[in-house]
Amino acid sequence: MDFENLIEEVSTNATMENCLKLLERADSYEKVKLLLDFAGKIRDENVGRTLKLDSFVYPIKSCKMKKYCIYCSNYVEKFRLEALSIEEFRVAIDFIRDRGMKRVTLEGGYNEDNSKIPEMIKIARRAKLEVAIDTYPIKSEEIDVFKSLGVSEVYASIEIAEKDLFNYFKPEEKFEDRLRLAKEMCEKKIGVSSTIIIGLPNVGEEVWIKGLLLLKEFDSLKHCVISSFNPVYGTPLEDFQPLSPVSVAKFVALARIVLKDKDISACGSVGIQALPLMLIAGANRAYLGAYVCRARTRKGFSEEIGEVFKPDYEAEIRNGLVFADPSKAVERVCKDLGFEIL
């Protein structure tokens, strides 16, 4: 079977076998270009050439575990952040609203206490923002509360679609809990967002594909995030290298072909410089809107690296919070590629 027919076959009936074959055979400039062009066309036909910008506030809850996920910055004690207060959250939402954003994700760590989240949702909704929730764990009755308050998406991230590997990288969480949460949200008819992590050491493409095929079965799936592993200093995985942007783009293209009409974004090791490639590969969403997070150090995220080059986007620290807005840099990318921004 030639490569173009293989792409068509995956588009018609995606299986583990043909998806894996597609990634393996996309091994030259000509084939990668065919794959990305096909995925971009599917995106244009199903969701249009519009980039949805996501903003976020982090952390709305601190992460409290006995055993932290071994790839995460929370694994390193000095990188753990205290949750924003309600007043700090109000300031963050005002900033995001004033920058013209349309949606915000409330991101937090693993922590049983969700008591502040309803009030935060109300604040964000009063600011006319579409709201997504990305934190764990979430009880069934809390899904009902979030839905009643107007939340459009809740994350039930597959991340690593293999039970033993999931438990290795995330020793205090259970893969079954993520599946239960996703199924409950489908039953309650609230939008499901889900992240697939690619590039973790010794996690093959079969696991990535398994995650895609699993997401395809969720009736309420709204948004698939492809998160490329990014090594964090101080974790057991600090010496491993991230994937190349082309490898990420190939999987973004596959995700678009499999999940034709869903929102697809790429994050992790993917930033503004790689955004054009992700858009060409079929993405239509990016966490590159204005955001607010707790500062890790006096200068933001590093006191060791001097500010030699002008950053891609505006960022400043006020009262221990980072206020950043990459949207102007993103607008330039979108203009060059003929995308509108929503």
TORDOVEX-877228 format. One record per residue: x, y, z of N, C-alpha, C, O in turn; residue in three letters. Coordinates in steps of 0.02 Angstrom, whole numbers, padded with zeros to 5 digits, always signed. Example, Ala and Ser with C-alpha at 12.3 -4.5 7.8 and 13.67 -1.06 7.14 Angstrom:
<nodes>
+00660-00284+00390+00615-00225+00390+00660-00165+00390+00712-00166+00423ALA/+00642-00112+00354+00684-00053+00357+00645+00002+00394+00670+00057+00402SER/
</nodes>
This chain:
<nodes>
+00042-00060+00000+00000+00000+00000+00044+00062+00000+00090+00068+00041MET/+00031+00110-00046+00071+00170-00047+00050+00216+00011-00001+00205+00043ASP/+00092+00267+00024+00083+00308+00084+00018+00347+00083-00016+00351+00134PHE/-00001+00375+00026-00063+00413+00022-00123+00369+00037-00169+00391+00072GLU/-00124+00307+00012-00179+00261+00026-00180+00242+00100-00234+00231+00129ASN/-00121+00237+00131-00117+00221+00202-00149+00278+00243-00186+00265+00290LEU/-00135+00340+00225-00166+00397+00260-00242+00393+00253-00278+00403+00302ILE/-00266+00378+00193-00338+00373+00182-00369+00317+00223-00424+00324+00250GLU/-00333+00262+00229-00358+00205+00268-00365+00224+00341-00415+00207+00373GLU/-00314+00259+00369-00318+00280+00439-00376+00328+00448-00411+00325+00499VAL/-00386+00372+00400-00440+00421+00404-00508+00387+00405-00555+00410+00438SER/-00514+00331+00369-00578+00295+00363-00589+00248+00421-00645+00243+00447THR/-00536+00213+00442-00543+00162+00495-00477+00156+00532-00436+00114+00516ASN/-00467+00198+00583-00405+00199+00620-00400+00138+00665-00445+00123+00704ALA/-00344+00103+00660-00329+00046+00703-00259+00055+00731-00221+00097+00708THR/-00243+00016+00782-00175+00018+00809-00124+00003+00754-00073+00037+00749MET/-00139-00047+00714-00091-00069+00663-00079-00015+00611-00021+00001+00596GLU/-00132+00014+00582-00120+00062+00528-00096+00130+00555-00059+00165+00520ASN/-00115+00149+00616-00089+00211+00644-00014+00206+00658+00024+00252+00643CYS/+00006+00149+00685+00077+00138+00699+00117+00137+00633+00171+00166+00629LEU/+00089+00105+00584+00123+00102+00519+00129+00171+00488+00180+00187+00457LYS/+00078+00212+00497+00080+00280+00470+00136+00321+00501+00174+00355+00465LEU/+00143+00319+00567+00197+00355+00600+00265+00330+00579+00311+00369+00568LEU/+00272+00264+00572+00336+00234+00554+00356+00251+00482+00415+00263+00468GLU/+00307+00253+00438+00323+00265+00367+00328+00339+00349+00350+00356+00294ARG/+00308+00382+00394+00317+00455+00383+00389+00473+00400+00402+00506+00450ALA/+00435+00451+00358+00507+00454+00373+00547+00493+00322+00608+00485+00318ASP/+00514+00536+00284+00550+00578+00236+00513+00644+00230+00455+00650+00250SER/+00547+00693+00201+00516+00759+00193+00451+00753+00154+00400+00782+00173TYR/+00452+00715+00099+00393+00709+00056+00334+00677+00093+00278+00701+00088GLU/+00348+00624+00132+00294+00590+00167+00267+00632+00225+00207+00634+00237LYS/+00312+00664+00262+00289+00706+00317+00246+00763+00289+00195+00781+00319VAL/+00266+00792+00233+00227+00846+00203+00158+00820+00181+00108+00855+00191LYS/+00154+00761+00152+00090+00732+00134+00045+00723+00195-00014+00739+00193LEU/+00075+00697+00249+00037+00685+00310+00010+00750+00339-00049+00755+00357LEU/+00053+00800+00345+00032+00863+00375-00019+00900+00330-00066+00930+00356LEU/-00009+00897+00265-00056+00929+00219-00125+00897+00225-00176+00932+00225ASP/-00127+00831+00230-00190+00794+00235-00225+00814+00301-00285+00827+00301PHE/-00187+00815+00355-00216+00833+00420-00241+00905+00421-00294+00919+00448ALA/-00202+00950+00391-00223+01020+00388-00288+01029+00350-00330+01070+00368GLY/-00295+00990+00296-00357+00994+00257-00417+00969+00298-00471+00998+00296LYS/-00407+00915+00336-00461+00889+00379-00480+00942+00431-00540+00953+00443ILE/-00430+00975+00461-00444+01028+00509-00485+01083+00476-00535+01105+00505ARG/-00465+01106+00418-00500+01160+00384-00573+01142+00369-00617+01183+00375ASP/-00584+01079+00349-00651+01056+00331-00696+01047+00391-00757+01056+00387GLU/-00667+01028+00448-00708+01009+00506-00714+01063+00560-00767+01069+00590ASN/-00662+01101+00572-00665+01152+00624-00643+01220+00600-00647+01269+00637VAL/-00619+01224+00538-00600+01288+00510-00530+01309+00526-00496+01278+00567GLY/-00507+01361+00492-00439+01386+00503-00441+01443+00554-00425+01501+00538ARG/-00460+01425+00614-00464+01472+00669-00427+01443+00729-00437+01385+00747THR/-00385+01483+00759-00348+01461+00818-00383+01485+00881-00393+01545+00890LEU/-00403+01438+00924-00431+01455+00988-00374+01465+01038-00334+01419+01049LYS/-00371+01523+01069-00319+01537+01118-00346+01521+01188-00399+01546+01208LEU/-00309+01481+01224-00327+01464+01293-00283+01504+01341-00222+01507+01332ASP/-00314+01534+01390-00278+01564+01446-00282+01517+01506-00321+01469+01505SER/-00242+01530+01557-00247+01488+01616-00225+01525+01678-00188+01575+01675PHE/-00247+01499+01735-00224+01523+01801-00198+01462+01838-00231+01409+01840VAL/-00137+01468+01868-00106+01411+01901-00065+01435+01961-00030+01485+01956TYR/-00069+01398+02017-00114+01343+02032-00174+01367+02073-00168+01408+02118PRO/-00232+01340+02056-00291+01354+02097-00292+01308+02159-00327+01323+02207ILE/-00256+01254+02156-00244+01210+02214-00171+01190+02214-00142+01179+02161LYS/-00140+01186+02273-00073+01160+02277-00075+01084+02269-00127+01052+02280SER/-00019+01056+02248-00015+00983+02239+00012+00952+02303+00066+00970+02327CYS/-00026+00905+02331-00007+00873+02394-00010+00798+02386-00064+00768+02386LYS/+00048+00767+02380+00053+00695+02371+00107+00666+02416+00152+00702+02438MET/+00102+00602+02430+00156+00567+02463+00210+00547+02412+00270+00550+02426LYS/+00187+00528+02352+00232+00510+02298+00212+00550+02236+00158+00539+02207LYS/+00254+00596+02216+00238+00641+02160+00253+00608+02093+00296+00563+02088TYR/+00218+00630+02041+00231+00606+01973+00304+00620+01955+00328+00676+01966CYS/+00339+00571+01928+00412+00577+01923+00436+00621+01866+00496+00633+01860ILE/+00390+00645+01823+00410+00690+01769+00391+00762+01785+00409+00807+01747TYR/+00355+00774+01839+00323+00839+01852+00368+00884+01895+00407+00859+01936CYS/+00361+00949+01886+00399+00996+01927+00381+00990+02001+00423+01006+02044SER/+00321+00967+02017+00302+00959+02087+00342+00904+02121+00342+00899+02183ASN/+00376+00861+02083+00420+00811+02112+00476+00844+02152+00500+00817+02201TYR/+00495+00904+02131+00550+00941+02163+00520+00991+02213+00482+01036+02194VAL/+00536+00982+02276+00502+01021+02329+00507+01096+02317+00457+01131+02328GLU/+00564+01121+02296+00572+01193+02289+00531+01221+02231+00522+01282+02226LYS/+00506+01178+02187+00466+01201+02130+00391+01200+02145+00351+01225+02105PHE/+00372+01173+02203+00301+01170+02219+00274+01239+02237+00308+01278+02270ARG/+00214+01253+02214+00186+01320+02221+00125+01320+02266+00086+01273+02265LEU/+00118+01372+02304+00058+01381+02345+00000+01405+02301+00010+01444+02254GLU/-00059+01383+02317-00118+01402+02278-00132+01477+02284-00116+01508+02334ALA/-00161+01505+02231-00181+01574+02233-00240+01583+02281-00284+01539+02285LEU/-00241+01638+02316-00299+01654+02358-00356+01677+02312-00346+01690+02253SER/-00415+01683+02341-00472+01707+02302-00458+01778+02276-00475+01794+02219ILE/-00428+01819+02317-00415+01888+02295-00363+01889+02239-00370+01926+02190GLU/-00311+01848+02245-00262+01843+02191-00294+01817+02128-00278+01839+02072GLU/-00340+01770+02136-00375+01743+02078-00417+01797+02043-00419+01799+01982PHE/-00449+01839+02081-00489+01894+02052-00443+01939+02008-00461+01958+01953ARG/-00385+01955+02035-00338+01997+01998-00317+01962+01934-00311+01994+01881VAL/-00304+01897+01939-00284+01858+01880-00338+01858+01826-00323+01868+01768ALA/-00400+01847+01846-00455+01846+01799-00465+01915+01767-00479+01920+01707ILE/-00458+01968+01806-00463+02035+01777-00411+02046+01723-00426+02075+01671ASP/-00350+02024+01737-00296+02030+01687-00312+01992+01623-00305+02018+01568PHE/-00334+01930+01631-00350+01888+01573-00408+01917+01533-00406+01919+01472ILE/-00459+01940+01568-00516+01972+01534-00495+02034+01497-00515+02045+01439ARG/-00455+02076+01529-00435+02139+01499-00390+02129+01439-00384+02174+01397ASP/-00358+02071+01434-00317+02056+01376-00358+02027+01318-00331+02007+01267ARG/-00423+02025+01327-00466+02004+01273-00474+01929+01264-00497+01907+01211GLY/-00457+01890+01315-00463+01818+01309-00536+01796+01314-00577+01831+01344MET/-00550+01738+01284-00619+01712+01284-00628+01652+01330-00684+01637+01350LYS/-00573+01619+01347-00579+01558+01388-00520+01553+01437-00466+01580+01424ARG/-00532+01519+01492-00480+01511+01542-00485+01440+01571-00539+01414+01583VAL/-00427+01410+01582-00423+01346+01617-00399+01357+01688-00347+01389+01699THR/-00435+01331+01735-00416+01335+01806-00376+01273+01822-00404+01218+01828LEU/-00311+01280+01829-00265+01224+01836-00241+01217+01908-00224+01267+01941GLU/-00239+01156+01931-00215+01144+01999-00184+01076+02005-00187+01035+01960GLY/-00154+01063+02063-00121+00999+02075-00170+00948+02103-00231+00959+02105GLY/-00143+00892+02124-00183+00838+02154-00193+00854+02227-00145+00858+02266TYR/-00257+00863+02246-00273+00887+02313-00348+00875+02322-00388+00896+02280ASN/-00367+00843+02377-00437+00826+02388-00482+00887+02397-00543+00883+02387GLU/-00453+00944+02416-00494+01002+02434-00512+01044+02372-00471+01080+02345ASP/-00575+01037+02349-00600+01076+02292-00647+01132+02315-00685+01158+02274ASN/-00645+01149+02378-00696+01194+02407-00695+01264+02377-00747+01297+02374SER/-00637+01288+02354-00634+01356+02326-00653+01359+02252-00666+01413+02225LYS/-00656+01302+02220-00666+01302+02147-00733+01332+02126-00734+01371+02078ILE/-00790+01316+02159-00853+01347+02137-00851+01423+02137-00875+01455+02090PRO/-00822+01453+02188-00817+01526+02190-00772+01552+02133-00787+01604+02103GLU/-00719+01517+02119-00674+01536+02064-00710+01532+01997-00702+01575+01954MET/-00750+01480+01988-00789+01474+01926-00836+01533+01919-00842+01562+01865ILE/-00870+01551+01973-00917+01608+01971-00881+01672+01951-00907+01712+01912LYS/-00821+01683+01979-00783+01743+01962-00765+01744+01888-00773+01795+01855ILE/-00742+01688+01863-00723+01684+01792-00784+01691+01746-00779+01723+01693ALA/-00840+01661+01765-00900+01666+01724-00928+01737+01724-00954+01760+01673ARG/-00923+01772+01781-00945+01842+01782-00903+01886+01736-00925+01938+01713ARG/-00841+01863+01723-00797+01899+01677-00810+01878+01604-00773+01897+01559ALA/-00863+01839+01594-00884+01817+01527-00833+01770+01495-00826+01768+01433LYS/-00798+01732+01536-00749+01684+01510-00778+01613+01509-00813+01593+01555LEU/-00762+01577+01456-00777+01506+01453-00728+01471+01500-00669+01488+01500GLU/-00751+01423+01540-00709+01395+01593-00698+01320+01583-00745+01282+01570VAL/-00635+01300+01590-00616+01229+01593-00582+01216+01660-00550+01261+01688ALA/-00590+01156+01687-00561+01136+01751-00510+01081+01739-00525+01030+01708ILE/-00449+01092+01763-00396+01042+01755-00362+01031+01823-00311+01063+01838ASP/-00390+00986+01863-00362+00970+01928-00391+00903+01951-00442+00881+01924THR/-00360+00872+01999-00383+00806+02022-00377+00803+02098-00339+00842+02128TYR/-00414+00757+02131-00468+00717+02103-00533+00757+02101-00539+00810+02132PRO/-00582+00732+02063-00648+00763+02058-00701+00711+02072-00702+00658+02041ILE/-00745+00725+02119-00799+00679+02136-00857+00687+02088-00864+00738+02055LYS/-00899+00635+02085-00956+00636+02039-01001+00696+02053-01023+00729+02006SER/-01016+00709+02116-01060+00765+02132-01029+00833+02115-01065+00882+02102GLU/-00963+00836+02114-00929+00898+02096-00936+00912+02021-00939+00970+02001GLU/-00939+00861+01981-00952+00870+01910-01019+00905+01900-01026+00951+01859ILE/-01069+00883+01938-01136+00914+01934-01133+00988+01953-01164+01029+01920ASP/-01095+01003+02005-01089+01073+02027-01054+01114+01972-01077+01169+01955VAL/-01000+01088+01945-00963+01125+01894-01008+01138+01833-01008+01192+01805PHE/-01045+01087+01813-01089+01094+01755-01143+01147+01769-01158+01188+01725LYS/-01172+01146+01829-01225+01193+01846-01199+01265+01846-01238+01312+01836SER/-01134+01274+01857-01104+01341+01859-01081+01364+01790-01054+01419+01783LEU/-01090+01321+01740-01074+01342+01672-01006+01321+01646-00983+01347+01596GLY/-00972+01274+01680-00908+01249+01655-00919+01211+01590-00965+01171+01585VAL/-00877+01224+01541-00886+01192+01475-00844+01130+01467-00862+01085+01428SER/-00788+01125+01502-00743+01068+01495-00713+01050+01563-00698+01093+01603GLU/-00705+00985+01574-00668+00960+01632-00617+00910+01607-00633+00868+01565VAL/-00557+00915+01632-00504+00869+01610-00510+00801+01644-00517+00796+01705TYR/-00507+00749+01603-00499+00681+01626-00443+00652+01584-00455+00616+01535ALA/-00383+00668+01602-00326+00656+01558-00302+00584+01559-00284+00557+01611SER/-00303+00553+01500-00278+00485+01492-00202+00484+01506-00178+00439+01541ILE/-00167+00532+01480-00095+00542+01488-00054+00483+01462-00019+00489+01412GLU/-00057+00427+01496-00017+00369+01477-00065+00309+01476-00084+00283+01529ILE/-00084+00287+01417-00140+00240+01410-00119+00167+01419-00133+00124+01377ALA/-00084+00155+01473-00064+00087+01490-00057+00085+01566-00017+00121+01595GLU/-00096+00043+01597-00104+00044+01670-00038+00042+01708-00026+00084+01751LYS/+00005-00006+01692+00067-00013+01730+00114+00047+01720+00146+00070+01767ASP/+00118+00072+01658+00160+00130+01645+00131+00192+01679+00169+00232+01707LEU/+00066+00200+01676+00033+00256+01710+00052+00255+01784+00070+00307+01812PHE/+00047+00197+01815+00061+00192+01887+00135+00201+01903+00152+00221+01958ASN/+00178+00186+01855+00250+00196+01865+00267+00271+01865+00301+00295+01910TYR/+00241+00307+01816+00256+00378+01811+00215+00419+01860+00235+00474+01880PHE/+00156+00393+01880+00111+00429+01924+00093+00383+01982+00037+00357+01984LYS/+00139+00371+02029+00131+00318+02079+00073+00327+02128+00054+00278+02161PRO/+00045+00387+02134-00009+00396+02183-00077+00403+02150-00127+00414+02184GLU/-00080+00395+02084-00144+00399+02049-00157+00333+02013-00112+00291+02006GLU/-00219+00324+01992-00238+00262+01959-00270+00277+01891-00312+00321+01884LYS/-00247+00239+01842-00274+00248+01774-00349+00238+01773-00386+00272+01737PHE/-00373+00190+01813-00445+00175+01815-00485+00236+01837-00542+00245+01815GLU/-00456+00277+01881-00492+00337+01905-00502+00387+01848-00554+00420+01845ASP/-00453+00393+01804-00460+00438+01747-00514+00413+01700-00554+00453+01675ARG/-00516+00348+01688-00567+00320+01644-00637+00330+01675-00684+00347+01640LEU/-00641+00318+01741-00706+00327+01774-00729+00399+01768-00788+00411+01753ARG/-00684+00446+01778-00702+00517+01774-00726+00534+01704-00776+00569+01696LEU/-00691+00511+01653-00710+00526+01584-00779+00496+01569-00820+00529+01537ALA/-00791+00435+01591-00855+00403+01578-00912+00439+01614-00967+00446+01586LYS/-00899+00461+01675-00951+00498+01712-00968+00563+01677-01026+00583+01675GLU/-00918+00597+01651-00930+00660+01616-00970+00649+01552-01011+00690+01533MET/-00956+00593+01518-00995+00576+01459-01068+00564+01478-01113+00587+01443CYS/-01078+00529+01533-01146+00516+01556-01182+00581+01575-01242+00587+01564GLU/-01145+00628+01604-01174+00691+01626-01174+00744+01571-01198+00800+01581LYS/-01147+00725+01513-01147+00768+01454-01113+00836+01466-01141+00888+01451LYS/-01053+00832+01494-01011+00891+01501-00948+00878+01460-00925+00821+01456ILE/-00920+00930+01429-00863+00921+01385-00803+00890+01419-00785+00909+01475GLY/-00772+00842+01386-00712+00808+01411-00651+00836+01375-00648+00836+01313VAL/-00602+00858+01413-00535+00873+01387-00489+00818+01412-00496+00794+01468SER/-00440+00800+01371-00395+00747+01393-00326+00757+01362-00319+00774+01303SER/-00275+00747+01403-00206+00754+01381-00175+00686+01368-00186+00639+01406THR/-00137+00682+01314-00095+00623+01300-00023+00647+01302-00004+00692+01266ILE/+00017+00616+01345+00088+00634+01349+00127+00590+01300+00121+00529+01301ILE/+00167+00622+01258+00210+00585+01212+00283+00601+01227+00299+00657+01248ILE/+00326+00553+01215+00397+00564+01224+00426+00544+01291+00486+00552+01301GLY/+00385+00518+01337+00413+00493+01399+00461+00436+01386+00448+00395+01342LEU/+00515+00431+01424+00564+00377+01412+00532+00308+01417+00494+00293+01463PRO/+00548+00266+01369+00526+00196+01367+00450+00187+01362+00423+00135+01380ASN/+00416+00238+01336+00344+00233+01320+00338+00239+01245+00348+00292+01216VAL/+00321+00183+01213+00320+00181+01140+00260+00214+01108+00212+00232+01142GLY/+00264+00221+01042+00209+00252+01004+00144+00213+01010+00090+00242+01003GLU/+00149+00148+01023+00088+00108+01032+00045+00135+01089-00016+00136+01085GLU/+00078+00158+01143+00041+00185+01201+00009+00251+01182-00048+00265+01203VAL/+00043+00293+01144+00014+00356+01122-00049+00343+01081-00101+00374+01091TRP/-00042+00296+01034-00098+00281+00988-00156+00250+01027-00214+00266+01014ILE/-00140+00207+01075-00193+00178+01116-00234+00233+01150-00295+00227+01156LYS/-00200+00286+01172-00235+00342+01203-00282+00376+01154-00339+00393+01171GLY/-00258+00388+01093-00300+00419+01041-00363+00377+01027-00418+00403+01025LEU/-00353+00313+01018-00409+00269+01001-00458+00264+01059-00518+00257+01048LEU/-00433+00269+01120-00476+00269+01179-00518+00333+01182-00578+00331+01196LEU/-00486+00389+01168-00522+00453+01169-00577+00455+01117-00629+00486+01127LEU/-00565+00422+01062-00615+00422+01008-00681+00392+01031-00734+00408+01002LYS/-00679+00350+01082-00740+00318+01107-00780+00361+01156-00836+00344+01173GLU/-00751+00418+01177-00786+00461+01226-00834+00507+01190-00813+00550+01151PHE/-00899+00498+01202-00951+00538+01167-00944+00612+01180-00960+00653+01136ASP/-00921+00631+01239-00918+00702+01257-00849+00733+01246-00837+00789+01267SER/-00804+00696+01213-00738+00724+01201-00742+00789+01162-00773+00792+01109LEU/-00711+00841+01189-00710+00906+01157-00640+00928+01137-00632+00963+01087LYS/-00591+00908+01176-00524+00937+01168-00471+00885+01185-00471+00857+01240HIS/-00425+00873+01138-00368+00829+01150-00304+00870+01150-00290+00906+01102CYS/-00267+00865+01204-00204+00901+01211-00147+00852+01203-00142+00802+01239VAL/-00103+00865+01155-00043+00825+01145+00013+00859+01184+00036+00913+01164ILE/+00035+00830+01239+00086+00860+01282+00152+00824+01271+00159+00765+01288SER/+00200+00860+01243+00266+00831+01231+00308+00835+01295+00317+00889+01322SER/+00333+00779+01316+00374+00776+01377+00430+00827+01376+00466+00834+01327PHE/+00436+00863+01431+00487+00914+01439+00525+00900+01504+00495+00904+01557ASN/+00589+00882+01502+00625+00863+01563+00631+00920+01612+00643+00977+01593PRO/+00623+00904+01676+00627+00953+01730+00687+00937+01774+00696+00880+01795VAL/+00729+00987+01788+00786+00977+01831+00764+00953+01900+00717+00978+01929TYR/+00800+00902+01925+00786+00876+01991+00741+00816+01992+00732+00785+02045GLY/+00711+00799+01935+00669+00739+01932+00711+00680+01907+00765+00690+01880THR/+00686+00618+01915+00723+00560+01890+00731+00560+01814+00772+00522+01787PRO/+00694+00602+01779+00696+00603+01705+00732+00663+01678+00725+00679+01618LEU/+00770+00698+01720+00800+00761+01698+00850+00753+01640+00861+00801+01603GLU/+00879+00695+01632+00930+00686+01580+00903+00662+01513+00941+00655+01465ASP/+00839+00649+01510+00810+00625+01447+00792+00684+01402+00774+00738+01426PHE/+00796+00673+01337+00784+00726+01289+00712+00727+01266+00680+00674+01260GLN/+00684+00787+01252+00617+00790+01225+00616+00770+01151+00669+00766+01119PRO/+00557+00757+01126+00549+00741+01055+00565+00801+01011+00563+00858+01034LEU/+00581+00788+00949+00590+00842+00901+00522+00871+00883+00472+00835+00887SER/+00518+00935+00864+00454+00964+00844+00421+00926+00786+00360+00923+00783PRO/+00460+00897+00742+00431+00859+00687+00396+00796+00712+00342+00779+00688VAL/+00427+00762+00760+00394+00703+00789+00328+00721+00823+00279+00685+00817SER/+00328+00778+00857+00266+00801+00889+00214+00817+00835+00156+00797+00841VAL/+00235+00852+00783+00189+00871+00729+00159+00810+00695+00100+00811+00677ALA/+00198+00758+00686+00172+00696+00655+00115+00668+00697+00065+00645+00671LYS/+00124+00669+00764+00071+00641+00806+00011+00688+00810-00046+00664+00814PHE/+00023+00753+00808-00033+00800+00804-00073+00787+00741-00135+00787+00742VAL/-00038+00775+00686-00073+00760+00622-00114+00696+00628-00170+00693+00605ALA/-00085+00645+00660-00122+00583+00669-00183+00594+00713-00237+00568+00698LEU/-00175+00634+00766-00232+00649+00809-00287+00684+00770-00346+00669+00779ALA/-00269+00730+00726-00319+00765+00685-00355+00716+00639-00416+00721+00630ARG/-00319+00670+00610-00349+00622+00563-00397+00576+00600-00449+00557+00573ILE/-00379+00557+00661-00421+00511+00700-00480+00548+00733-00536+00522+00734VAL/-00467+00607+00759-00518+00646+00796-00537+00708+00754-00522+00764+00773LEU/-00568+00696+00699-00575+00746+00646-00604+00813+00669-00578+00866+00650LYS/-00657+00812+00709-00693+00874+00724-00682+00897+00797-00719+00939+00822ASP/-00631+00871+00829-00617+00891+00899-00564+00946+00900-00525+00953+00852LYS/-00563+00985+00954-00509+01033+00964-00445+00995+00980-00446+00949+01021ASP/-00390+01014+00948-00326+00982+00960-00273+01035+00971-00267+01082+00932ILE/-00235+01027+01025-00181+01074+01039-00118+01035+01057-00121+00975+01071SER/-00062+01069+01057+00002+01039+01076+00035+01083+01128+00034+01145+01122ALA/+00065+01053+01179+00098+01092+01231+00157+01053+01258+00183+01008+01225CYS/+00179+01069+01318+00238+01036+01346+00300+01070+01320+00313+01129+01335GLY/+00340+01034+01281+00401+01063+01252+00387+01106+01191+00433+01131+01160SER/+00323+01113+01173+00304+01151+01113+00286+01222+01134+00240+01233+01174VAL/+00321+01271+01107+00307+01341+01121+00290+01380+01058+00272+01351+01007GLY/+00298+01446+01063+00279+01488+01006+00319+01472+00944+00293+01475+00889ILE/+00384+01456+00952+00425+01443+00894+00401+01383+00853+00408+01380+00792GLN/+00371+01334+00888+00347+01274+00854+00273+01279+00835+00247+01234+00801ALA/+00240+01332+00855+00168+01339+00841+00152+01335+00767+00103+01301+00749LEU/+00189+01369+00722+00172+01364+00651+00169+01292+00626+00125+01273+00588PRO/+00218+01251+00647+00219+01182+00626+00158+01144+00652+00130+01102+00616LEU/+00138+01158+00714+00080+01124+00743+00016+01144+00706-00028+01102+00695MET/+00010+01207+00686-00048+01229+00648-00049+01196+00580-00102+01174+00556LEU/+00008+01192+00548+00012+01159+00483-00008+01085+00490-00038+01056+00445ILE/+00007+01055+00548-00008+00984+00561-00081+00972+00580-00100+00914+00588ALA/-00121+01024+00588-00192+01014+00601-00217+01037+00668-00276+01028+00683GLY/-00174+01066+00710-00197+01093+00775-00242+01153+00763-00237+01188+00713ALA/-00287+01165+00811-00330+01225+00807-00337+01260+00873-00381+01302+00882ASN/-00293+01242+00920-00300+01270+00987-00231+01273+01019-00188+01232+01004ARG/-00219+01323+01064-00153+01329+01096-00160+01364+01163-00198+01412+01170ALA/-00122+01339+01213-00119+01372+01278-00067+01428+01276-00017+01427+01313TYR/-00080+01476+01232-00035+01532+01223-00072+01599+01228-00051+01650+01201LEU/-00129+01597+01265-00163+01659+01281-00132+01689+01344-00085+01661+01372GLY/-00159+01745+01367-00134+01777+01428-00143+01729+01487-00193+01692+01491ALA/-00094+01729+01532-00099+01684+01590-00069+01715+01651-00030+01763+01648TYR/-00087+01687+01709-00060+01709+01773-00041+01647+01813-00081+01600+01818VAL/+00019+01647+01841+00040+01591+01884+00083+01618+01941+00110+01673+01937CYS/+00089+01578+01992+00132+01596+02048+00205+01596+02024+00227+01549+01991ARG/+00243+01647+02042+00313+01650+02023+00354+01599+02063+00344+01591+02123ALA/+00398+01565+02028+00439+01515+02063+00498+01549+02099+00520+01525+02151ARG/+00524+01603+02071+00579+01639+02103+00567+01714+02094+00516+01734+02065THR/+00612+01754+02118+00606+01826+02113+00599+01848+02040+00561+01894+02025ARG/+00636+01816+01995+00635+01835+01924+00585+01795+01883+00582+01802+01822LYS/+00547+01752+01916+00498+01714+01878+00513+01640+01881+00489+01605+01925GLY/+00551+01616+01833+00565+01544+01831+00639+01528+01834+00658+01470+01833PHE/+00681+01579+01838+00752+01565+01844+00789+01625+01872+00774+01682+01853SER/+00836+01614+01915+00881+01666+01937+00951+01655+01910+00996+01695+01922GLU/+00960+01601+01873+01026+01582+01850+01040+01603+01778+01097+01616+01760GLU/+00987+01607+01737+00997+01624+01667+00983+01699+01658+00929+01723+01673ILE/+01032+01734+01633+01025+01806+01623+00977+01821+01566+00967+01781+01521GLY/+00947+01879+01569+00900+01900+01517+00940+01932+01460+00944+01993+01455GLU/+00968+01890+01417+01011+01912+01362+00968+01933+01302+00979+01987+01274VAL/+00920+01891+01285+00878+01905+01227+00809+01930+01249+00783+01910+01301PHE/+00781+01974+01209+00714+01998+01223+00666+01940+01217+00668+01904+01167LYS/+00622+01929+01266+00575+01872+01263+00525+01879+01207+00513+01934+01181PRO/+00495+01823+01188+00446+01822+01134+00384+01863+01152+00349+01888+01108ASP/+00370+01868+01216+00308+01901+01236+00315+01937+01303+00363+01927+01339TYR/+00266+01978+01317+00266+02019+01377+00255+01976+01439+00211+01934+01441GLU/+00296+01987+01490+00287+01952+01554+00316+01996+01609+00370+02025+01602ALA/+00281+02000+01664+00306+02037+01721+00283+02004+01785+00236+01965+01786GLU/+00318+02019+01840+00302+01991+01905+00276+02047+01950+00309+02099+01958ILE/+00217+02035+01979+00189+02083+02026+00162+02045+02086+00121+02000+02079ARG/+00187+02063+02145+00162+02033+02207+00165+01956+02206+00119+01922+02229ASN/+00220+01930+02179+00231+01858+02179+00195+01820+02125+00195+01758+02125GLY/+00162+01855+02079+00127+01822+02024+00158+01843+01957+00177+01901+01948LEU/+00162+01795+01911+00183+01810+01843+00122+01827+01801+00074+01788+01799VAL/+00123+01885+01769+00071+01905+01723+00102+01905+01653+00147+01945+01639PHE/+00077+01862+01610+00108+01854+01544+00055+01854+01490-00002+01833+01501ALA/+00075+01878+01431+00028+01880+01374+00065+01866+01309+00092+01911+01278ASP/+00065+01803+01288+00096+01785+01224+00053+01800+01163+00075+01788+01107PRO/-00007+01826+01173-00055+01828+01118-00033+01871+01059-00050+01855+01002SER/+00005+01925+01071+00028+01966+01015+00077+01928+00970+00075+01934+00909LYS/+00121+01890+01002+00167+01849+00963+00129+01796+00923+00147+01780+00866ALA/+00078+01768+00954+00036+01718+00920-00001+01749+00861-00008+01718+00808VAL/-00024+01809+00869-00059+01844+00815-00015+01850+00753-00039+01843+00697GLU/+00049+01863+00763+00095+01868+00705+00100+01802+00669+00101+01800+00607ARG/+00104+01747+00707+00106+01681+00676+00043+01667+00636+00046+01644+00579VAL/-00014+01683+00667-00078+01670+00634-00086+01711+00570-00112+01687+00520CYS/-00064+01773+00573-00068+01816+00514-00027+01787+00456-00050+01787+00399LYS/+00032+01762+00472+00075+01733+00420+00044+01671+00388+00057+01657+00329ASP/+00004+01634+00426-00025+01571+00402-00098+01578+00382-00129+01528+00362LEU/-00125+01637+00386-00195+01647+00365-00246+01620+00414-00301+01600+00393GLY/-00229+01619+00479-00275+01596+00531-00308+01655+00564-00278+01708+00572PHE/-00371+01646+00584-00403+01694+00628-00393+01670+00700-00377+01612+00712GLU/-00401+01716+00747-00395+01699+00819-00462+01708+00852-00496+01758+00842ILE/-00480+01659+00892-00543+01662+00929-00527+01660+01004-00572+01662+01045LEU/
</nodes>
